[in-house]
Amino acid sequence: MTAKSLIDSVKKKKILILPEDKLDEILKIKNIKVLKEDNTYVCNYIRILELNKHILVQETTLNHEIAIRMFKNKKDAEEFVQERLETYEKMWDGCGCKVDYYH
């Protein structure tokens, strides 16, 4: 996978869903930078990535898929990640919360 193909694919879809085994390939793309990485303790890590001035969030779904979204800026991505982390925290407390990775 190249930087261009990843960016083009994410732009075409609201949420790009890939098999989990593509994660290493994505993280090795030239020019990709991990700006922030948090362990969710439920579904692996959630990451804010920068690729050629595009801000992306990568997370792993409960179905062992990789979900990638594009954000307008780093602030919006950070807010999304914080919301996810708060949901995962509630899940640990047994709230019955669920994450909709496909919306």
C-alpha positions as CSV (number, residue, x, y, z in Angstrom):
1,M,0.0,0.0,0.0
2,T,1.3,3.5,-0.9
3,A,0.5,6.8,0.8
4,K,-1.5,7.9,-2.2
5,S,-3.6,4.7,-2.4
6,L,-4.4,4.9,1.4
7,I,-5.3,8.6,1.2
8,D,-7.4,8.1,-2.0
9,S,-9.2,5.1,-0.4
10,V,-10.0,7.0,2.8
11,K,-11.3,10.0,0.9
12,K,-13.7,7.7,-1.1
13,K,-15.2,6.2,2.0
14,K,-16.2,7.8,5.2
15,I,-14.5,4.9,7.1
16,L,-12.0,2.6,5.4
17,I,-12.2,-0.9,6.7
18,L,-9.3,-3.3,6.1
19,P,-8.2,-6.7,7.4
20,E,-6.3,-6.5,10.7
21,D,-3.2,-8.0,9.0
22,K,-2.8,-4.8,6.9
23,L,-1.9,-2.7,10.0
24,D,1.9,-3.4,9.8
25,E,1.8,-2.4,6.1
26,I,0.0,0.8,6.9
27,L,2.4,1.8,9.7
28,K,5.4,1.2,7.3
29,I,4.1,3.6,4.6
30,K,6.7,6.2,3.8
31,N,6.1,9.5,5.5
32,I,3.5,8.2,7.9
33,K,4.0,9.6,11.4
34,V,2.3,8.4,14.6
35,L,1.3,11.6,16.4
36,K,-0.4,9.8,19.3
37,E,-0.9,6.3,20.3
38,D,-3.2,5.0,23.2
39,N,-3.8,1.5,24.3
40,T,-7.5,1.0,24.6
41,Y,-7.1,-2.2,26.6
42,V,-10.1,-3.5,24.7
43,C,-9.2,-3.3,21.0
44,N,-5.5,-2.8,20.7
45,Y,-4.2,0.7,20.1
46,I,-5.9,3.7,18.7
47,R,-3.6,6.1,16.8
48,I,-3.6,9.5,15.4
49,L,-1.5,9.5,12.2
50,E,-0.2,12.2,9.9
51,L,0.4,11.3,6.2
52,N,1.3,14.0,3.7
53,K,-0.5,16.6,5.8
54,H,-3.6,14.5,6.2
55,I,-4.7,13.6,9.7
56,L,-6.0,10.0,10.2
57,V,-7.3,8.0,13.1
58,Q,-6.6,4.2,13.0
59,E,-8.4,1.9,15.4
60,T,-9.0,-1.9,15.6
61,T,-12.6,-3.1,15.7
62,L,-14.0,-5.9,17.8
63,N,-14.2,-7.8,14.6
64,H,-10.4,-7.6,14.2
65,E,-10.5,-5.1,11.4
66,I,-8.7,-1.9,10.9
67,A,-10.9,1.2,10.7
68,I,-9.3,4.4,9.3
69,R,-11.0,7.8,9.3
70,M,-9.8,11.2,8.0
71,F,-10.1,14.4,10.1
72,K,-9.9,18.0,9.1
73,N,-7.3,18.7,11.8
74,K,-5.4,17.2,14.7
75,K,-7.8,18.8,17.3
76,D,-10.8,17.0,15.8
77,A,-8.9,13.8,15.7
78,E,-7.8,14.2,19.4
79,E,-11.4,14.9,20.4
80,F,-12.5,11.7,18.6
81,V,-9.8,9.6,20.3
82,Q,-10.7,11.1,23.7
83,E,-14.3,10.2,23.2
84,R,-13.4,6.6,22.2
85,L,-11.1,6.3,25.3
86,E,-13.9,7.5,27.6
87,T,-16.2,4.9,26.0
88,Y,-13.7,2.1,26.6
89,E,-13.2,3.2,30.2
90,K,-17.0,2.9,30.7
91,M,-16.9,-0.5,29.1
92,W,-14.4,-1.6,31.7
93,D,-16.9,-0.4,34.3
94,G,-19.6,-2.7,32.8
95,C,-21.9,0.0,31.5
96,G,-22.9,-2.1,28.5
97,C,-21.6,0.6,26.1
98,K,-20.7,-0.4,22.6
99,V,-18.6,1.3,19.9
100,D,-20.1,1.6,16.5
101,Y,-16.9,1.5,14.3
102,Y,-18.9,1.7,11.1
103,H,-20.7,5.0,11.6
